[in-house]
Amino acid sequence: MVNIGILGLVAMLAKDFDPLICYEDLSGEGVRGVIEFFNREVEGLFGELARVHYERLSRYFENPRVTSATLVRDAVVAVYRGLRDEVVVVRDGVKTLLDSGEGVPVLVRRVEGSGDLVAVHRSIAGSDEGRVYIVNVSGKLLNVLEGVLHDFMVRDGVLYYVRSYTRIKPPDGGDTPTDRIVKLDGGEEKVVWGEGFVGGGEYIDVAYSPDLRRALVAVHRGWSRSRLYIVDLDTGSTEFLEGGDYSVILAGWGRDYVYVRKKVEGMEVVVGSRVYKFERPIHDAVVSGDKLLLVENVSASHRVRVYDLESMEFKEILGGERFTVLSVDGFNGRFLLHRTSFTKQYSLDIVEGYSVRTVDEGVTVKDAVTIDLWVEGHDGVKIHGFLVSKGGNVKGVVLYGYGGFAQSQTPKYMFTYHYLLDLGYAIAIANIRGGGEEGEWWHRAGMLKNKENTFKDFASFARFFKNLGLKVVGFGTSNGGLTVGAVITKWPELLDVAIIGYPVLDMLRYHKLYVGKYWVPEYGDPEDPEMREYLLGYSPYHNIPRDRRLPPTLVYTGLHDDRVHPAHAIKFAVKARLLGHPVYLRVESRSGHQGAQAQVAALELAYIIAFIEKMLGYHDAKS
């Protein structure tokens, strides 16, 4: 045995010791006491101003936005989120309410194999774990299922779908979290496929064949590795197609299966045995009939083209303003586009052939102007961003960044942005490394041991605005909360205020909390000594400075967040306050990572706005 000595042993234990680990037990009295303390403090300091903003914000939520939509036989079914959260059937310009159960609707998808069945996913207070209601468009309820489920299909009265086992092991064994294809036959759920093919920390997507007897299955490990299989749903027999150091997008089936390889060197569309190379990153793809619709990234905005699957000739549709395609769907030779932009709340568009027909659209933000920015990074790389304002003098710039999981920050309407613009702020979106704006190479330039590029890119944007003499508010949620958290612990002077929501902040224990194991391929394994040292070097929780003062920071989370454990936020806030930093914490008891009912979301936003306004010196609640 190697004798490391008492000092070495103490140093090793000190590095691994977490004195605040008790706050990971949300049922403990100590945790409840800390939450109550911080919430009372935030209420006392910002409650009066927050109530003023809440009343104003409620008027914005009166105009609901579409958050999810799918095609059915002769209509569109969409989720509308506002003061009322509703599932609505849109047919020939007429909207009919589809009453589909309890909880907050967050997602609706067509059940493959049927033209009039949909799966409505409802969250309980914002948690990922919820209920799925299988209903037809006339409102008849067929099934109610519990859990995290997706990719529904019905054949011969049997319902097939993917179940995510996030807390308990699947019936056939294996580590969690993981996925299985299951079927519901006669009220009994049975595993169809997954054992030996889908491991712990892996998840799957499914595209069903036209005869509904086979499935093209993508097994993802993280956001940059995948394997493809063809599965016989009756026998379970499995054919391995390919796999490697790239992720895939399943587009569906025409005469052949169609998918996209997202490789570092470029994008490839596979149509059966044919392979086509593409210059620009592909954001989404879907097949309907003999056509393929592709959504591509161009300067962090979307371009839509419709291809003939035989000739691969295309026509571009929907030119004009910068926009984001939030989701696509294809059914019976038609496509559905669910779009948004900084200035347009939403648009639901039906594509038939190469023509586009808008079936519903939301409000427009008046007088807002969007410009493209290019900022030079620490290593000379040019980083794209957007700046949205209403012109004239601004109170400050609210800088949003994410930088992870190949997620692109493209133009999107947000109640938050709309209200901040009307208050006189400018909104900046930084397309930092770790996202997918420039393709897989851009993603990998901000993951694993390149992760600090993400933080340095965000810092470059903050420095750019500070050099212009502007006040800068750093804003990030989830992985974006990690980004802002890392920036304020490394360069606290760059931000005047920081807003960190539902964040990942403890990089040594993230993989042990809820579904954090999914993120190991993105961040690295803290159990690997070499990777652990790298993670320790930037982990916000472990790097709160003692010799420099953090900017005023609001950390917020929800007790029903079962994706990113609330302990990340709680432990960071407690430690920061013990070290004398102006870090405040608000914990909502009625929300989670999926969000919350509009009234709860508006209240949460009201406290964020009140914090920004007060910390930047705009104290007058009547202003």
DOLUM-310514 format. One record per residue (C-alpha): residue number from 0; chain; x, y, z. Coordinates in steps of 0.05 Angstrom, whole numbers, plus 5000, padded with zeros to 4 digits. Layout:
REC|NUM|A|X|Y|Z
...
This chain:
REC|0|A|5000|5000|5000
REC|1|A|5026|5069|4981
REC|2|A|5038|5112|5043
REC|3|A|5010|5181|5024
REC|4|A|5020|5209|5094
REC|5|A|4971|5242|5141
REC|6|A|4974|5309|5105
REC|7|A|4961|5277|5038
REC|8|A|4902|5238|5067
REC|9|A|4872|5301|5098
REC|10|A|4880|5338|5032
REC|11|A|4846|5283|4993
REC|12|A|4788|5278|5042
REC|13|A|4780|5353|5044
REC|14|A|4776|5356|4968
REC|15|A|4720|5304|4967
REC|16|A|4684|5327|5029
REC|17|A|4619|5365|5019
REC|18|A|4596|5397|5083
REC|19|A|4529|5417|5051
REC|20|A|4510|5349|5024
REC|21|A|4453|5347|5074
REC|22|A|4416|5397|5029
REC|23|A|4407|5342|4977
REC|24|A|4353|5312|5022
REC|25|A|4294|5357|5006
REC|26|A|4252|5325|5061
REC|27|A|4300|5345|5116
REC|28|A|4281|5398|5166
REC|29|A|4346|5435|5154
REC|30|A|4330|5443|5080
REC|31|A|4260|5468|5094
REC|32|A|4287|5518|5143
REC|33|A|4339|5545|5094
REC|34|A|4287|5551|5039
REC|35|A|4239|5588|5085
REC|36|A|4295|5635|5107
REC|37|A|4315|5653|5036
REC|38|A|4244|5659|5011
REC|39|A|4225|5705|5068
REC|40|A|4286|5748|5054
REC|41|A|4270|5753|4979
REC|42|A|4197|5770|4996
REC|43|A|4218|5824|5044
REC|44|A|4268|5856|4997
REC|45|A|4233|5849|4930
REC|46|A|4161|5828|4944
REC|47|A|4128|5896|4938
REC|48|A|4161|5911|4872
REC|49|A|4148|5840|4847
REC|50|A|4074|5848|4860
REC|51|A|4073|5910|4815
REC|52|A|4108|5872|4760
REC|53|A|4063|5812|4769
REC|54|A|4001|5853|4755
REC|55|A|4033|5880|4691
REC|56|A|4059|5812|4670
REC|57|A|3991|5780|4677
REC|58|A|3968|5822|4618
REC|59|A|4022|5791|4574
REC|60|A|4001|5721|4594
REC|61|A|3930|5737|4571
REC|62|A|3955|5722|4501
REC|63|A|3971|5648|4503
REC|64|A|4028|5619|4462
REC|65|A|4031|5551|4429
REC|66|A|4084|5507|4461
REC|67|A|4071|5442|4423
REC|68|A|4031|5420|4362
REC|69|A|4017|5359|4319
REC|70|A|3980|5340|4255
REC|71|A|3919|5295|4255
REC|72|A|3875|5273|4197
REC|73|A|3840|5339|4183
REC|74|A|3864|5386|4237
REC|75|A|3920|5410|4282
REC|76|A|3922|5395|4356
REC|77|A|3961|5446|4397
REC|78|A|3979|5463|4469
REC|79|A|3965|5535|4487
REC|80|A|3999|5562|4549
REC|81|A|3976|5627|4582
REC|82|A|3930|5646|4639
REC|83|A|3894|5583|4618
REC|84|A|3932|5521|4596
REC|85|A|3892|5486|4543
REC|86|A|3896|5432|4490
REC|87|A|3858|5456|4428
REC|88|A|3837|5425|4362
REC|89|A|3845|5476|4305
REC|90|A|3803|5457|4245
REC|91|A|3784|5504|4187
REC|92|A|3799|5565|4230
REC|93|A|3755|5541|4287
REC|94|A|3785|5524|4355
REC|95|A|3754|5469|4398
REC|96|A|3776|5454|4468
REC|97|A|3802|5383|4479
REC|98|A|3792|5366|4553
REC|99|A|3846|5316|4566
REC|100|A|3858|5310|4641
REC|101|A|3892|5341|4701
REC|102|A|3960|5375|4705
REC|103|A|3995|5426|4661
REC|104|A|3997|5405|4587
REC|105|A|4068|5409|4560
REC|106|A|4069|5366|4498
REC|107|A|4021|5336|4447
REC|108|A|4039|5284|4394
REC|109|A|4000|5242|4345
REC|110|A|3996|5168|4360
REC|111|A|4026|5135|4298
REC|112|A|3979|5086|4264
REC|113|A|3919|5130|4276
REC|114|A|3895|5195|4245
REC|115|A|3854|5219|4304
REC|116|A|3890|5195|4367
REC|117|A|3938|5240|4405
REC|118|A|3982|5232|4467
REC|119|A|3976|5292|4513
REC|120|A|4033|5297|4563
REC|121|A|4015|5333|4627
REC|122|A|4065|5354|4680
REC|123|A|4049|5354|4754
REC|124|A|4074|5421|4780
REC|125|A|4130|5423|4728
REC|126|A|4161|5354|4739
REC|127|A|4183|5310|4682
REC|128|A|4147|5252|4713
REC|129|A|4074|5262|4696
REC|130|A|4013|5232|4661
REC|131|A|4000|5218|4589
REC|132|A|3928|5218|4565
REC|133|A|3912|5181|4501
REC|134|A|3850|5214|4471
REC|135|A|3818|5222|4403
REC|136|A|3804|5290|4373
REC|137|A|3731|5286|4394
REC|138|A|3753|5282|4467
REC|139|A|3742|5208|4481
REC|140|A|3793|5184|4532
REC|141|A|3825|5116|4518
REC|142|A|3883|5110|4567
REC|143|A|3918|5146|4624
REC|144|A|3991|5128|4635
REC|145|A|4041|5150|4687
REC|146|A|4115|5166|4678
REC|147|A|4161|5195|4624
REC|148|A|4136|5166|4558
REC|149|A|4142|5183|4484
REC|150|A|4138|5156|4412
REC|151|A|4069|5126|4415
REC|152|A|4041|5079|4362
REC|153|A|3978|5036|4358
REC|154|A|3970|4972|4318
REC|155|A|3913|4921|4322
REC|156|A|3889|4953|4387
REC|157|A|3957|4947|4421
REC|158|A|3993|5011|4443
REC|159|A|4068|5015|4436
REC|160|A|4113|5070|4465
REC|161|A|4180|5085|4497
REC|162|A|4183|5087|4573
REC|163|A|4240|5122|4609
REC|164|A|4260|5088|4674
REC|165|A|4289|5146|4713
REC|166|A|4280|5123|4785
REC|167|A|4266|5048|4784
REC|168|A|4300|4994|4744
REC|169|A|4264|4966|4683
REC|170|A|4232|4898|4691
REC|171|A|4286|4864|4650
REC|172|A|4342|4894|4693
REC|173|A|4394|4946|4677
REC|174|A|4417|5010|4708
REC|175|A|4377|5074|4711
REC|176|A|4364|5121|4678
REC|177|A|4348|5082|4614
REC|178|A|4294|5070|4561
REC|179|A|4254|5011|4536
REC|180|A|4203|5001|4481
REC|181|A|4141|4972|4514
REC|182|A|4071|4953|4493
REC|183|A|4005|4958|4530
REC|184|A|3961|4898|4513
REC|185|A|3898|4884|4552
REC|186|A|3918|4932|4606
REC|187|A|3985|4898|4619
REC|188|A|4051|4932|4601
REC|189|A|4106|4887|4573
REC|190|A|4177|4904|4551
REC|191|A|4186|4893|4477
REC|192|A|4258|4914|4467
REC|193|A|4319|4944|4501
REC|194|A|4353|4893|4546
REC|195|A|4425|4886|4526
REC|196|A|4419|4943|4476
REC|197|A|4403|5005|4518
REC|198|A|4448|5016|4578
REC|199|A|4445|5061|4639
REC|200|A|4450|5134|4619
REC|201|A|4426|5120|4548
REC|202|A|4360|5141|4516
REC|203|A|4325|5124|4451
REC|204|A|4284|5153|4394
REC|205|A|4238|5111|4350
REC|206|A|4211|5118|4279
REC|207|A|4159|5066|4260
REC|208|A|4157|5033|4191
REC|209|A|4096|5045|4146
REC|210|A|4068|4976|4163
REC|211|A|4081|4991|4238
REC|212|A|4116|4924|4247
REC|213|A|4187|4949|4250
REC|214|A|4221|5007|4284
REC|215|A|4283|5047|4267
REC|216|A|4314|5058|4335
REC|217|A|4368|5107|4353
REC|218|A|4404|5094|4419
REC|219|A|4438|5157|4443
REC|220|A|4495|5162|4492
REC|221|A|4498|5236|4507
REC|222|A|4489|5284|4450
REC|223|A|4547|5263|4406
REC|224|A|4546|5186|4401
REC|225|A|4492|5139|4376
REC|226|A|4476|5070|4349
REC|227|A|4422|5051|4299
REC|228|A|4380|4987|4298
REC|229|A|4322|4959|4259
REC|230|A|4276|4922|4308
REC|231|A|4220|4874|4292
REC|232|A|4166|4893|4342
REC|233|A|4133|4824|4340
REC|234|A|4194|4780|4350
REC|235|A|4243|4829|4380
REC|236|A|4296|4808|4329
REC|237|A|4346|4863|4319
REC|238|A|4391|4885|4261
REC|239|A|4449|4932|4276
REC|240|A|4455|4985|4222
REC|241|A|4511|5030|4244
REC|242|A|4538|5071|4302
REC|243|A|4595|5117|4320
REC|244|A|4620|5183|4345
REC|245|A|4561|5223|4319
REC|246|A|4488|5234|4337
REC|247|A|4429|5223|4291
REC|248|A|4361|5252|4276
REC|249|A|4307|5203|4255
REC|250|A|4266|5233|4199
REC|251|A|4218|5175|4188
REC|252|A|4202|5127|4131
REC|253|A|4182|5138|4059
REC|254|A|4197|5078|4015
REC|255|A|4261|5075|4055
REC|256|A|4280|5097|4125
REC|257|A|4310|5167|4129
REC|258|A|4357|5196|4181
REC|259|A|4410|5249|4190
REC|260|A|4482|5237|4214
REC|261|A|4508|5298|4253
REC|262|A|4582|5288|4243
REC|263|A|4639|5335|4262
REC|264|A|4660|5341|4190
REC|265|A|4589|5356|4166
REC|266|A|4518|5333|4159
REC|267|A|4495|5272|4120
REC|268|A|4424|5253|4101
REC|269|A|4414|5178|4092
REC|270|A|4357|5154|4049
REC|271|A|4360|5078|4050
REC|272|A|4426|5062|4015
REC|273|A|4437|5133|3989
REC|274|A|4478|5186|4026
REC|275|A|4475|5261|4014
REC|276|A|4523|5312|4044
REC|277|A|4500|5380|4069
REC|278|A|4540|5442|4084
REC|279|A|4497|5474|4138
REC|280|A|4478|5443|4205
REC|281|A|4411|5407|4203
REC|282|A|4366|5424|4262
REC|283|A|4307|5378|4246
REC|284|A|4280|5332|4192
REC|285|A|4214|5296|4178
REC|286|A|4187|5252|4122
REC|287|A|4116|5255|4096
REC|288|A|4095|5216|4034
REC|289|A|4149|5225|3981
REC|290|A|4176|5290|4010
REC|291|A|4229|5307|4062
REC|292|A|4228|5372|4100
REC|293|A|4294|5396|4128
REC|294|A|4306|5453|4177
REC|295|A|4377|5480|4172
REC|296|A|4416|5530|4215
REC|297|A|4442|5592|4180
REC|298|A|4473|5646|4225
REC|299|A|4434|5617|4284
REC|300|A|4367|5624|4248
REC|301|A|4328|5571|4210
REC|302|A|4320|5557|4136
REC|303|A|4266|5509|4112
REC|304|A|4271|5467|4049
REC|305|A|4225|5413|4021
REC|306|A|4260|5357|3982
REC|307|A|4234|5305|3933
REC|308|A|4259|5239|3963
REC|309|A|4274|5208|3895
REC|310|A|4311|5265|3860
REC|311|A|4330|5304|3923
REC|312|A|4313|5368|3886
REC|313|A|4287|5420|3934
REC|314|A|4249|5485|3941
REC|315|A|4262|5534|3997
REC|316|A|4201|5561|4032
REC|317|A|4188|5614|4085
REC|318|A|4240|5668|4070
REC|319|A|4242|5735|4105
REC|320|A|4252|5748|4179
REC|321|A|4297|5708|4224
REC|322|A|4256|5653|4257
REC|323|A|4260|5587|4295
REC|324|A|4224|5523|4278
REC|325|A|4205|5496|4346
REC|326|A|4179|5430|4319
REC|327|A|4159|5395|4255
REC|328|A|4109|5340|4239
REC|329|A|4090|5302|4177
REC|330|A|4027|5263|4161
REC|331|A|3990|5241|4097
REC|332|A|4035|5281|4051
REC|333|A|4031|5346|4092
REC|334|A|4078|5379|4141
REC|335|A|4065|5422|4202
REC|336|A|4114|5476|4222
REC|337|A|4110|5507|4292
REC|338|A|4151|5571|4287
REC|339|A|4169|5631|4330
REC|340|A|4216|5691|4329
REC|341|A|4238|5747|4375
REC|342|A|4179|5789|4350
REC|343|A|4126|5736|4332
REC|344|A|4097|5696|4389
REC|345|A|4082|5635|4345
REC|346|A|4057|5612|4278
REC|347|A|4026|5545|4258
REC|348|A|4037|5531|4184
REC|349|A|4013|5474|4141
REC|350|A|4059|5457|4082
REC|351|A|4026|5421|4024
REC|352|A|4070|5409|3964
REC|353|A|4112|5473|3966
REC|354|A|4058|5520|3988
REC|355|A|4049|5546|4059
REC|356|A|3984|5562|4095
REC|357|A|3983|5594|4164
REC|358|A|3927|5565|4207
REC|359|A|3940|5605|4270
REC|360|A|3989|5657|4296
REC|361|A|4002|5696|4359
REC|362|A|4017|5768|4378
REC|363|A|4073|5810|4350
REC|364|A|4123|5851|4391
REC|365|A|4117|5921|4363
REC|366|A|4176|5966|4346
REC|367|A|4230|5915|4363
REC|368|A|4292|5913|4320
REC|369|A|4340|5853|4315
REC|370|A|4412|5858|4292
REC|371|A|4467|5806|4285
REC|372|A|4530|5813|4326
REC|373|A|4599|5781|4318
REC|374|A|4645|5782|4378
REC|375|A|4716|5757|4379
REC|376|A|4730|5702|4429
REC|377|A|4791|5693|4473
REC|378|A|4825|5651|4419
REC|379|A|4805|5693|4359
REC|380|A|4743|5652|4341
REC|381|A|4684|5695|4317
REC|382|A|4622|5683|4359
REC|383|A|4553|5702|4333
REC|384|A|4498|5734|4374
REC|385|A|4433|5773|4369
REC|386|A|4416|5841|4398
REC|387|A|4342|5858|4404
REC|388|A|4319|5927|4427
REC|389|A|4267|5980|4416
REC|390|A|4319|6033|4401
REC|391|A|4343|6094|4440
REC|392|A|4375|6092|4508
REC|393|A|4369|6026|4545
REC|394|A|4371|6011|4620
REC|395|A|4419|5954|4608
REC|396|A|4431|5891|4567
REC|397|A|4403|5825|4590
REC|398|A|4453|5774|4563
REC|399|A|4427|5703|4555
REC|400|A|4472|5643|4543
REC|401|A|4467|5568|4544
REC|402|A|4524|5533|4509
REC|403|A|4513|5459|4516
REC|404|A|4482|5394|4491
REC|405|A|4485|5419|4418
REC|406|A|4424|5463|4433
REC|407|A|4421|5524|4387
REC|408|A|4398|5591|4414
REC|409|A|4357|5615|4356
REC|410|A|4305|5672|4354
REC|411|A|4248|5655|4401
REC|412|A|4190|5693|4432
REC|413|A|4191|5693|4508
REC|414|A|4144|5729|4555
REC|415|A|4208|5749|4593
REC|416|A|4239|5782|4532
REC|417|A|4175|5817|4512
REC|418|A|4166|5848|4580
REC|419|A|4240|5867|4587
REC|420|A|4239|5901|4519
REC|421|A|4177|5941|4540
REC|422|A|4213|5961|4604
REC|423|A|4270|5990|4564
REC|424|A|4322|5935|4565
REC|425|A|4359|5905|4506
REC|426|A|4362|5829|4499
REC|427|A|4427|5796|4475
REC|428|A|4432|5723|4457
REC|429|A|4502|5694|4454
REC|430|A|4511|5633|4408
REC|431|A|4570|5607|4449
REC|432|A|4608|5543|4439
REC|433|A|4575|5480|4465
REC|434|A|4512|5496|4425
REC|435|A|4495|5470|4356
REC|436|A|4492|5535|4317
REC|437|A|4552|5518|4273
REC|438|A|4545|5442|4275
REC|439|A|4575|5386|4315
REC|440|A|4645|5416|4316
REC|441|A|4617|5477|4351
REC|442|A|4584|5432|4402
REC|443|A|4647|5394|4416
REC|444|A|4687|5458|4422
REC|445|A|4647|5470|4486
REC|446|A|4640|5401|4518
REC|447|A|4683|5356|4562
REC|448|A|4753|5387|4568
REC|449|A|4733|5443|4521
REC|450|A|4678|5466|4568
REC|451|A|4714|5529|4590
REC|452|A|4708|5556|4519
REC|453|A|4634|5563|4535
REC|454|A|4647|5607|4594
REC|455|A|4701|5648|4559
REC|456|A|4654|5660|4500
REC|457|A|4600|5686|4546
REC|458|A|4651|5729|4581
REC|459|A|4672|5759|4514
REC|460|A|4601|5782|4502
REC|461|A|4595|5811|4572
REC|462|A|4662|5847|4563
REC|463|A|4639|5875|4496
REC|464|A|4578|5907|4527
REC|465|A|4615|5931|4589
REC|466|A|4666|5966|4543
REC|467|A|4607|6003|4512
REC|468|A|4590|6030|4582
REC|469|A|4527|5988|4589
REC|470|A|4501|5952|4650
REC|471|A|4500|5877|4638
REC|472|A|4453|5826|4668
REC|473|A|4477|5754|4658
REC|474|A|4418|5706|4651
REC|475|A|4421|5630|4644
REC|476|A|4376|5571|4661
REC|477|A|4393|5497|4669
REC|478|A|4459|5486|4632
REC|479|A|4457|5562|4620
REC|480|A|4456|5569|4696
REC|481|A|4522|5532|4697
REC|482|A|4549|5581|4645
REC|483|A|4530|5643|4685
REC|484|A|4551|5610|4750
REC|485|A|4620|5595|4722
REC|486|A|4627|5666|4694
REC|487|A|4611|5701|4760
REC|488|A|4659|5657|4799
REC|489|A|4715|5668|4749
REC|490|A|4703|5740|4726
REC|491|A|4653|5772|4775
REC|492|A|4670|5842|4750
REC|493|A|4638|5828|4682
REC|494|A|4566|5826|4706
REC|495|A|4526|5878|4744
REC|496|A|4472|5827|4761
REC|497|A|4467|5752|4752
REC|498|A|4403|5710|4744
REC|499|A|4413|5635|4750
REC|500|A|4352|5590|4742
REC|501|A|4343|5515|4755
REC|502|A|4418|5508|4748
REC|503|A|4472|5455|4746
REC|504|A|4525|5481|4794
REC|505|A|4558|5422|4831
REC|506|A|4600|5388|4778
REC|507|A|4628|5335|4825
REC|508|A|4560|5305|4845
REC|509|A|4514|5322|4787
REC|510|A|4517|5250|4762
REC|511|A|4490|5225|4828
REC|512|A|4429|5270|4830
REC|513|A|4365|5251|4793
REC|514|A|4379|5238|4718
REC|515|A|4449|5270|4719
REC|516|A|4479|5205|4692
REC|517|A|4452|5224|4624
REC|518|A|4499|5284|4623
REC|519|A|4565|5247|4635
REC|520|A|4582|5244|4560
REC|521|A|4572|5320|4557
REC|522|A|4608|5342|4620
REC|523|A|4654|5283|4635
REC|524|A|4654|5231|4691
REC|525|A|4671|5258|4760
REC|526|A|4693|5187|4779
REC|527|A|4751|5193|4729
REC|528|A|4808|5226|4768
REC|529|A|4833|5266|4708
REC|530|A|4763|5290|4689
REC|531|A|4747|5304|4762
REC|532|A|4806|5353|4766
REC|533|A|4780|5390|4704
REC|534|A|4709|5393|4731
REC|535|A|4735|5417|4798
REC|536|A|4771|5473|4762
REC|537|A|4706|5507|4739
REC|538|A|4650|5478|4783
REC|539|A|4614|5541|4807
REC|540|A|4596|5510|4874
REC|541|A|4670|5494|4888
REC|542|A|4699|5559|4862
REC|543|A|4660|5614|4898
REC|544|A|4715|5665|4909
REC|545|A|4739|5688|4978
REC|546|A|4779|5748|4954
REC|547|A|4730|5779|4904
REC|548|A|4657|5798|4910
REC|549|A|4604|5765|4867
REC|550|A|4554|5811|4833
REC|551|A|4484|5812|4862
REC|552|A|4457|5744|4842
REC|553|A|4388|5713|4844
REC|554|A|4387|5637|4842
REC|555|A|4319|5606|4832
REC|556|A|4292|5535|4827
REC|557|A|4230|5493|4839
REC|558|A|4218|5435|4886
REC|559|A|4186|5394|4830
REC|560|A|4247|5398|4786
REC|561|A|4263|5324|4778
REC|562|A|4313|5335|4723
REC|563|A|4364|5383|4755
REC|564|A|4363|5372|4830
REC|565|A|4345|5435|4870
REC|566|A|4405|5421|4915
REC|567|A|4450|5452|4861
REC|568|A|4417|5519|4873
REC|569|A|4408|5511|4949
REC|570|A|4480|5490|4963
REC|571|A|4509|5545|4920
REC|572|A|4467|5599|4953
REC|573|A|4482|5575|5023
REC|574|A|4557|5571|5011
REC|575|A|4559|5639|4976
REC|576|A|4523|5672|5034
REC|577|A|4569|5640|5085
REC|578|A|4626|5672|5047
REC|579|A|4592|5740|5049
REC|580|A|4567|5746|4977
REC|581|A|4502|5781|4956
REC|582|A|4470|5717|4931
REC|583|A|4396|5707|4941
REC|584|A|4353|5645|4932
REC|585|A|4280|5636|4913
REC|586|A|4250|5566|4914
REC|587|A|4182|5556|4884
REC|588|A|4140|5500|4912
REC|589|A|4096|5494|4851
REC|590|A|4144|5489|4793
REC|591|A|4197|5444|4761
REC|592|A|4241|5440|4700
REC|593|A|4180|5433|4655
REC|594|A|4155|5500|4680
REC|595|A|4091|5515|4717
REC|596|A|4021|5543|4709
REC|597|A|4020|5613|4680
REC|598|A|4003|5647|4746
REC|599|A|4063|5613|4780
REC|600|A|4109|5627|4721
REC|601|A|4088|5700|4720
REC|602|A|4101|5706|4795
REC|603|A|4170|5675|4787
REC|604|A|4185|5722|4730
REC|605|A|4160|5781|4771
REC|606|A|4212|5768|4825
REC|607|A|4267|5762|4772
REC|608|A|4247|5829|4742
REC|609|A|4241|5862|4810
REC|610|A|4311|5836|4828
REC|611|A|4341|5864|4764
REC|612|A|4306|5931|4770
REC|613|A|4325|5941|4843
REC|614|A|4397|5918|4836
REC|615|A|4408|5965|4777
REC|616|A|4378|6023|4815
REC|617|A|4309|6027|4784
REC|618|A|4272|6027|4851
REC|619|A|4208|6063|4832
REC|620|A|4154|6011|4826
REC|621|A|4112|6063|4787
REC|622|A|4165|6071|4732
